[in-house]
Amino acid sequence: MVSVLPSPWHPDRRWADPLIALLALIALLAAGLTLQARRGSSHRPATRATLQGQILEATLAGPRLLARTQVTPREWAKARAQLKDPWDLALLAVLMAELGDPAEAQALAGASVPPGPGGERFRQAFLAAYGQGPVPEAAVRAEVRTRLGNAYGAALLEARLLDRQGGAEAAAALRAQARSALLSRLLVLGGLGLVVMAFAAGGLGVGIYLWITRAQPPVRPLPEWGLSGRAAALVFLGWFMAFFAAGNLALLLLSPWPALRWAAVPLGTLFHAAVGVRLICWAEGLTFRELWARVAPGPTARNLGWGVAFLALAVLLVMAVALATSLVLKPDQSPQRDLQELLRGLSGWAPSLAMFAVVAGLAPFFEELLFRGFLFPVLARRGRVAAALLGSALLFGAIHLQPAGLPTLGTLGLAMALAVRQTGSLWPAILVHACWNGSVFVLMRALA
């Protein structure tokens, strides 16, 4: 076991500089390979309707269900432009056949049949429901419903097939059940929208307050670090190596048990978080208790109150940046598609609880310790606070290796760095991060 240094680390530049250059080169190479792999994964068609398709399903069908309004041709065209995955387009074809122009729906279904045997089964079910084809077997129809998201559109397709078989009562019951489920989703999305708008309004007030009081000194100074800049770079790059190795190592350990593949994320996160914490403690000559006392001082209640305020500010800033980037960037695959697919594949309360504990607990705790508790104060030394705010935010966004999500992730990182700058404590940033990740997790699971 590596012993704790009695004082902060100041490595000799003669060997530290070449090592930093080597580790940085390896990190860039690893990041490039990961981005290339993710780019190939993002362009590979999904095996079922995505979260984006299911949200669009609710927004298209919901107004017709509640207000009996028709979906306009412009809305259909906009939806078709936003959706990229074949199964999302297949779901759109079903909705169009039910709520719009059946002839146009037939053309859309024929032009965007998902690849593979699943797509052929969808084509059979669609033709049987809205044409003159033979009704597929129950197992085929069950697979098609699952791939369409097993929600409103999938239920309407199945109801049409039941009508073809003479099961009018069962079809009517299924349609009623589908309407009830759609209303529940609309309530969830509507409630979430109201909460987001309320937080955005509060965030505007927080932003105005911070601007008015910008000349006042912060409540508490940033944590002070005694290690040198070279030592900080080595700590960060060492954690980065562990970050890349952790996921692959966890997948390798779990390869004999495919059903436990989901556990690679919790195990990998535990591994690289432990390595990162140990490196920081070792380089600064601290125990973990001393480290935590340094980065999270002050009354907890006050810090958590500031956390709620900066959560509102984060919502406002991310909404503004997302709106601005949507005007110049064309629609693309979700930057969190891999996570969405992983969460959709979870079954049982134990895996879901474990993933939630990692996504909304361990990951925010460690990432805030590394980026806002350690990296941001180190970069802010000698009064370079503005550069540290921007640099730590960009690094936080870049480390997720999601180019499409860099503007919003960087903005979120900036809001959390501002929280630490204002309070001198890590607790507000942890609260913002945990609430953000937890709400995204719950939304994904609710629509899965």
N, C-alpha and C positions, 0 to 999 in steps of 0.2 A: 504494500500500500504506500502511495506517495505521501510523504509527511507534509504537514501544513507549514508554509514558510513563516518565519518569525516576523517578517516585515514585507511590505509590498515588493513585487518582483520588478527588477530592472535588468533585463537580459542584455548581454553584450551585443552591440550592433554588428560585430564582425561575423557572428554566426546567425543572429536573429534576422537580419535583413535578407540574406539568401533564403532562409527558411520561410519567411513571410512571402517572398516572391514565388517560391515553389508551391506553397499551400494555396496561394491565390490562383496560380495557374491551374492546379488540380481542381480547385473549386469552380473556376470558370468552365473547365472542360466537363465536369460533372453536371453543372447547371445546363450547359449546352446540350448534352446528351439527354438529360431529363426533359428539356423543352422540346427537343425533337421527338422523343417518344410520346409526350403529351399531345403534340401537334398531330401526330398520326392517330392517336386515340380519339382526339376531338373530331377528326374528320371521318372516323369510322361510325357508320350508322348505329344508333342505339337499338337495343333489342326490344324496346317497348316505348310507349309514349313518355316523354320527359316531363319534368316539373313545369317547364315553360308551356308545354302543350296543355297540361291539365289546368294551369291557371287561366290560359286563354279560353279553354273550354267553359270555365265558370263565368268568365266575363262576357262571352258571346251568348251563352244560353241563359244566364241569369236574368238579364233585363226582359227577355221574352217571357220568362216564367213569371216574373213579378209584375211587370207592367203590360204584358201582352204586346210588346213592340216588336217590329220586324228587324232582323239584322240587315243593314243596308249593304248594297254592293261595295261601297267604299270600305266598310268594315271587313267584308270577306277578303277583298284585295289586300288590305293591310295585314290581316291575319296570315294570309298565304305568303306575304313577303317576309314576315317575322319568323315563320317556322322553317326549319331546315331539315330536321330528321324525318325520314320516310314514315315512321309510325305516328309522328305528330300530324303529318299531312294526311295519313289514313284516318286519324281521328277527326280531322277537319272535314274530310269527305263525308263521313257519317253525319256530322253536325249539319253540313250543307244539304245533305239529302233529306234531313228531318226538318230543318228550319229555313232552307233557302231554295235554290234551283236544283231539282233532281238531275236534270240533264247535265248541268255544270259539275255536279257532284260525281256523276258517272265518269266524266272526262278527267276530273282530278284523281279519282281512284285508279283509273287506268294508267295515268301518267306517272303516278307516284307509288306504285305497289312496292312495299318493302321487300328487300332482297331475301332470298332463302326460302325454305319450306314454309316458314311462318307467313311470309308475304303471299304465297300461293293460297294458303288457307284463308287469309283475309279476303283475297279476291273472290274465293268461292262463297264465303259468307256474305260479302257485300252484294254479289250478283243474286244470291238467293233471296236476300232481304229486299232489294230494290230493283230486281229484274226478274228473270224467269229461270234462274239456275236451280239445280237440286239443293235441298236443304242439307248442310253438312251434318256429320255425326256430333253427338254431344261433346265428346272430347275435343274435337276440332274447334267447336264454338267456345268452349271454356278457355282454350289457349288464346283465341282471338280476343276474348274479353279481357284476359289478363294483360295482353300486349297493348291493348287500347287504354289501359289504366284502370279497368274495372270500375268505372265511375258512370257519369251520366250518358255520354255517347255510347259506351259499350253496352249499357243496359237498354238503350233505345234500339240498338242493332239486334240484340237478343230478343227484344219484344217483337220486332218485325218478323223474326224467324219463328217465334211461337205463334204469331198470327197465321203464318203460312201453314203451320201444322195443325191449325184449328184450336189452339189453346188460348182463346180470347181472354178468359178469366185470368189465367196465369200472366198473360202479357199485360193486362190492365194493372194487376198487382205489382208487376215489375216496374212499370212506368211510374206508379205512385211511389214506390220505394226509391226510384231514381230521383224523382222530384224532391223528396224529403232529404235525400243525401246531398243534392245540389244546394238546397236551401241552407243546410248545415254548413257547407263549404262557403257559401256566400256570407253567412254570418261570421265565420272565422276570418275571412278575408276582409269583410267590412269592418269588423272590430279591430283587426290589425291596422287597417288603414286609418281609422279614427285615432288609435293610439299613436301611430307614426305622425299624423298631422298635429296632434297635441304636443308631442315631443318637439317637432320642428318649430312650432310657435314658441315653446319654451326656450328652444335653442337660440332663437332670434333675440330673446331677452337676455340670455346669457352672453351672447356675442356683443350686444350693445354694452352690457355692464363691463365686460373685459376691455372693451375699447375705451370707455370713459375712464376706467381706473388703470389704464396701461402704464401710467407714470408711477404708480404706487409700487413699492417693493413687494415681492411675493410673501405669502404667509410664512414660508419657511424656505431656506436656501436648499438648493439641490444637494443630494448626497455627494460627499467628497471621496475621491478615489486617489490612492497614492501610487498605484502602479504606473509604469511608463506607457506611452502610446504604443511602443512596440509590443509590450506585454499584453495590452488590450487587444491589439490586432491578432496576436497569437492565440489568445483565449477565444476570440470570436471565430477565427478560422478553424481552430481545433474543434469547437462545437459544430461548425458547419460540416466538417468531415464526419463527425458522429451522426449528424442529422441525416446525411445521405446514406451512411452505412446502416443506420438503425432499421429503416424500413425493409431493406433487402435481407438483412440478417433475420428479422422477425419472420419474413415470408419463408426463408429457408428453413427455419426451425419448425414452422407450422406446415411445411409441405406434405408431411405424411398424413395430415388430418385436414382435408379440403374443407370440411364443415366449419373449421375454426379459422378460416382465412381472414374473417373479419377482425380477429384478435391481433392481427399484425399492426394495426394502427395504435391500439392501446400499448402493446408491448414496445413498439418502436418509439412512441412518445416517451414512455417511462425511461427507456434507455438513453436517448439523447438528452432528455431533461436532466437526468442524474449526472451525465458526463458534463453538461454545461454548468450546473451548480457547483460540481466538484472543482472544475477548472477555475471558476471565479473565486471560490473560497481559497483555493491553493495559491492563486496568483496574488491575492490581496493579503494573505496571511490571516484569515478569519475563520471562525467556526460558522456553521449555518445560523446559529442563534444571533451571533454578532452581525452577520450579513443582513439578516432580516430586520434587526433593530435599526440598522443604518438606512435601509431603503424604505421602510414603512413606519416612520415615527408618527407621533401625534395621536390625538383622540380619534378612535375608530369611527364614532358616530359622525363627527364633523367631516372626516374624510369621505365617508360613504355619502353624505349629503352633497359634497362636491362631485362625487361620482355620478349621481343622478343628474346634476346640472350639466356635466360634460357629456353624459350620454345624450341629452337633448341637443347639445351643440354638435355632437358627432352625427346625429340623424339629419340635422339641417345641412351640414356641410356635405355629407355624402349624397343627399338628395340633390343638392345644387350641382355637384360635380357629375353625378350620373346623368342629370338632365342635360348638362352642357356637352358631355361626351357623346350622348345619344344623337346629338345634332350633327356630329362630324364623323362618327364611326358607324359603319354599317352593321346590321344585326349579325351576330355570330353565335357559336355555341356558348353555352353558359360556362364561365370560367371555373365553376365548381362542379362540373359534370361528374368527375370521378367520385367526389364525395356524395353527390346525389345518388348515383348508382349504387354505391356501397350502402347507404342508409336504406334505400329501397329494398335491398336484398336481406336486410336484417329480419329475423323472425324470433319471437320470444322476448320476454321482458329483460332477461339477464344481458344479452348482447346489446339491447337498446340502452339499458341503464349504464353499462360499461362505456359505451360510445359517448353517451351524454356526459358522463363524468370526465371523460378525456376532452371532449370538444368544448364544454362549458366550464370545466374546472382546471384540470392539469395544464392544458395548453395555454389558456389565458394567464395562469399563474406564472408559468415558466417564461413565456414569451415576454410578458411585461417585466419580469425580473431581468431578462437579458437585454431587451431593447430600451425600455424606459428607465429601469433601475440602474443598469450598468452602462450601456452604450451611450445613451443620451447625455448623462452627466459627464462622461469622459470626453465626448465631443464638444461639450459646452465649456470646457475649461478655458481660462484666459478670456472669458467674456464672449465667446463665440456662440451665443445662445441661438440666434436666428439660423446660423448655419447648422447647428446641432439639431434644431427642430426639423429642418428640411432634410438633412442627411439621414437622421434616424427614421423619419417617415418613409423616405424612398427605399431605404434598406429593408424596412419592415414589409413594404409592398412587394419588393423584388424577391424577397426570400421565399414567398409563396409560389414563385415560378408560374404565375398566371398572368401573362401579358395583357389579356383583355380586362383583367380585374385590377391592374396596377393603379389606375387613377383613383378608384374608390378605396382600395386597400391602403394606398398611401395617404389619402385624406383621413381615413379612420386612424391611422398611425399618428398623424399630425394632431388630431384632437386629443388622443391619449397622452401624447408628449406635452401638450399644453396643460393638461390636467396635472401632470407631475410638476411642471414648471410653476404652476399656480400654488400648489399645496406642498411641494417638497416631499410628498409621500406617494408610494406605489398603489395604495388602496383604491383611489378613484379610478386609475387606469385599469386595474384588475376588474373592478365592477363594470366599467364600460365594456371591456373585452368579453367578460363572461356573459353579460346580458345580450350582447350582439351575437355571439356564437350560439348561445342557448336559444334565442328566438329563431335564428336561421334553422337550427336543428329541429325545433318543434314544428316549424312550418313545413320543412321537408318531410318529416315523418307524418304529419297530418294529411299531406297530399299524396303520400306514398301508397 
